[in-house]
Amino acid sequence: MKRLLIKILSIVLILVMVANLVLLVSGIFNSLWFWVIIAICAVIAFFVMPKLKGKKT
């Protein structure tokens, strides 16, 4: 179940970052919001996802 949750979260983060890039290129977002969303995705990827994975024993 955890593996499925991690895969779904990964796919959602990738889609968010692609949409973020498209919105930046189209001019809807400015660069500040672009980097804020990238930072939020990075925090989730580096701090939340390893905790979901758990300790390797």
MDAnalysis code that builds the backbone (N, CA, C; Angstrom):
import MDAnalysis as mda
import numpy as np

u = mda.Universe.empty(171, n_residues=57, atom_resindex=np.repeat(np.arange(57), 3), trajectory=True)
u.add_TopologyAttr("name", ["N", "CA", "C"] * 57)
u.add_TopologyAttr("resid", np.arange(1, 58))
u.add_TopologyAttr("resname", ["MET", "LYS", "ARG", "LEU", "LEU", "ILE", "LYS", "ILE", "LEU", "SER", "ILE", "VAL", "LEU", "ILE", "LEU", "VAL", "MET", "VAL", "ALA", "ASN", "LEU", "VAL", "LEU", "LEU", "VAL", "SER", "GLY", "ILE", "PHE", "ASN", "SER", "LEU", "TRP", "PHE", "TRP", "VAL", "ILE", "ILE", "ALA", "ILE", "CYS", "ALA", "VAL", "ILE", "ALA", "PHE", "PHE", "VAL", "MET", "PRO", "LYS", "LEU", "LYS", "GLY", "LYS", "LYS", "THR"])
u.atoms.positions = np.array([
    [0.817, -1.196, 0.000],
    [0.000, 0.000, 0.000],
    [0.857, 1.255, 0.000],
    [1.960, 1.212, 0.768],
    [2.844, 2.376, 0.806],
    [3.507, 2.624, -0.549],
    [3.845, 1.532, -1.236],
    [4.475, 1.682, -2.549],
    [3.536, 2.363, -3.529],
    [2.260, 2.008, -3.472],
    [1.271, 2.630, -4.343],
    [1.125, 4.105, -4.016],
    [1.105, 4.437, -2.736],
    [0.997, 5.833, -2.311],
    [2.203, 6.640, -2.782],
    [3.382, 6.075, -2.683],
    [4.596, 6.758, -3.125],
    [4.573, 6.971, -4.636],
    [4.127, 5.965, -5.383],
    [4.055, 6.101, -6.840],
    [3.045, 7.159, -7.243],
    [1.894, 7.168, -6.590],
    [0.868, 8.173, -6.906],
    [1.371, 9.570, -6.568],
    [2.003, 9.725, -5.409],
    [2.551, 11.024, -5.015],
    [3.626, 11.479, -5.992],
    [4.450, 10.567, -6.460],
    [5.489, 10.907, -7.433],
    [4.887, 11.396, -8.746],
    [3.879, 10.700, -9.217],
    [3.228, 11.091, -10.469],
    [2.554, 12.455, -10.319],
    [1.915, 12.684, -9.181],
    [1.263, 13.972, -8.941],
    [2.295, 15.097, -8.908],
    [3.420, 14.873, -8.253],
    [4.465, 15.907, -8.204],
    [5.023, 16.201, -9.592],
    [5.208, 15.179, -10.392],
    [5.702, 15.397, -11.756],
    [4.691, 16.196, -12.566],
    [3.412, 15.848, -12.449],
    [2.382, 16.590, -13.176],
    [2.288, 18.041, -12.716],
    [2.443, 18.266, -11.416],
    [2.420, 19.631, -10.893],
    [3.594, 20.434, -11.459],
    [4.770, 19.829, -11.524],
    [5.927, 20.557, -12.028],
    [5.826, 20.821, -13.526],
    [5.271, 19.884, -14.285],
    [5.084, 20.113, -15.721],
    [4.053, 21.219, -15.949],
    [2.949, 21.168, -15.207],
    [1.933, 22.225, -15.325],
    [2.500, 23.565, -14.908],
    [3.331, 23.561, -13.891],
    [3.979, 24.777, -13.425],
    [4.856, 25.379, -14.520],
    [5.609, 24.535, -15.204],
    [6.462, 25.008, -16.291],
    [5.638, 25.553, -17.455],
    [4.560, 24.867, -17.788],
    [3.693, 25.328, -18.871],
    [3.069, 26.687, -18.526],
    [2.632, 26.839, -17.286],
    [2.039, 28.111, -16.868],
    [3.069, 29.229, -16.860],
    [4.309, 28.913, -16.522],
    [5.363, 29.933, -16.569],
    [5.637, 30.363, -17.999],
    [5.738, 29.401, -18.907],
    [6.037, 29.711, -20.302],
    [4.886, 30.489, -20.947],
    [3.656, 30.157, -20.578],
    [2.508, 30.849, -21.167],
    [2.294, 32.233, -20.565],
    [2.978, 32.542, -19.495],
    [2.896, 33.879, -18.921],
    [1.851, 34.031, -17.834],
    [1.214, 32.955, -17.439],
    [0.195, 33.034, -16.392],
    [0.859, 33.170, -15.017],
    [1.944, 32.446, -14.800],
    [2.711, 32.537, -13.553],
    [3.934, 33.405, -13.792],
    [4.353, 34.116, -12.745],
    [5.647, 34.793, -12.830],
    [6.705, 33.872, -12.220],
    [7.932, 34.268, -12.285],
    [9.016, 33.383, -11.865],
    [9.020, 33.140, -10.358],
    [8.479, 34.065, -9.568],
    [8.434, 33.862, -8.123],
    [7.565, 32.658, -7.779],
    [6.359, 32.597, -8.335],
    [5.472, 31.467, -8.061],
    [6.054, 30.170, -8.601],
    [6.742, 30.249, -9.727],
    [7.394, 29.076, -10.292],
    [8.372, 28.474, -9.285],
    [9.233, 29.303, -8.719],
    [10.239, 28.808, -7.789],
    [9.644, 28.400, -6.449],
    [8.574, 29.049, -6.038],
    [7.908, 28.645, -4.795],
    [7.331, 27.240, -4.940],
    [6.687, 26.973, -6.048],
    [6.101, 25.650, -6.273],
    [7.198, 24.594, -6.431],
    [8.285, 24.941, -7.091],
    [9.416, 24.006, -7.206],
    [9.988, 23.702, -5.831],
    [10.101, 24.695, -4.968],
    [10.625, 24.485, -3.615],
    [9.693, 23.594, -2.796],
    [8.391, 23.786, -2.932],
    [7.437, 22.946, -2.208],
    [7.547, 21.501, -2.674],
    [7.666, 21.296, -3.973],
    [7.833, 19.936, -4.510],
    [9.134, 19.311, -4.015],
    [10.182, 20.104, -3.922],
    [11.468, 19.588, -3.439],
    [11.382, 19.181, -1.973],
    [10.712, 19.974, -1.161],
    [10.544, 19.634, 0.254],
    [9.763, 18.334, 0.394],
    [8.718, 18.195, -0.386],
    [7.937, 16.955, -0.333],
    [8.798, 15.777, -0.769],
    [9.578, 15.960, -1.825],
    [10.398, 14.863, -2.347],
    [11.512, 14.457, -1.388],
    [12.110, 15.417, -0.704],
    [13.266, 15.099, 0.129],
    [12.931, 14.811, 1.583],
    [11.802, 15.290, 2.086],
    [11.489, 15.076, 3.493],
    [10.273, 14.183, 3.720],
    [9.240, 14.324, 2.915],
    [8.011, 13.568, 3.151],
    [8.111, 12.157, 2.577],
    [8.589, 12.044, 1.353],
    [8.604, 10.726, 0.706],
    [9.503, 9.709, 1.419],
    [10.686, 10.079, 1.909],
    [11.468, 9.081, 2.672],
    [10.771, 8.625, 3.947],
    [10.011, 9.511, 4.578],
    [9.284, 9.107, 5.786],
    [8.159, 8.137, 5.431],
    [7.567, 8.301, 4.245],
    [6.548, 7.355, 3.808],
    [7.150, 5.982, 3.536],
    [8.387, 6.001, 3.052],
    [9.059, 4.745, 2.733],
    [9.374, 3.949, 3.992],
    [9.756, 4.636, 5.045],
    [10.084, 3.963, 6.293],
    [11.524, 3.515, 6.328],
    [11.894, 2.961, 7.452],
    [13.272, 2.489, 7.627],
    [13.486, 1.188, 6.882],
    [14.673, 1.035, 6.327],
    [15.033, -0.219, 5.682],
    [15.665, -1.124, 6.725],
    [15.106, -2.284, 6.864],
    [15.663, -3.226, 7.843],
    [16.012, -4.530, 7.189],
])
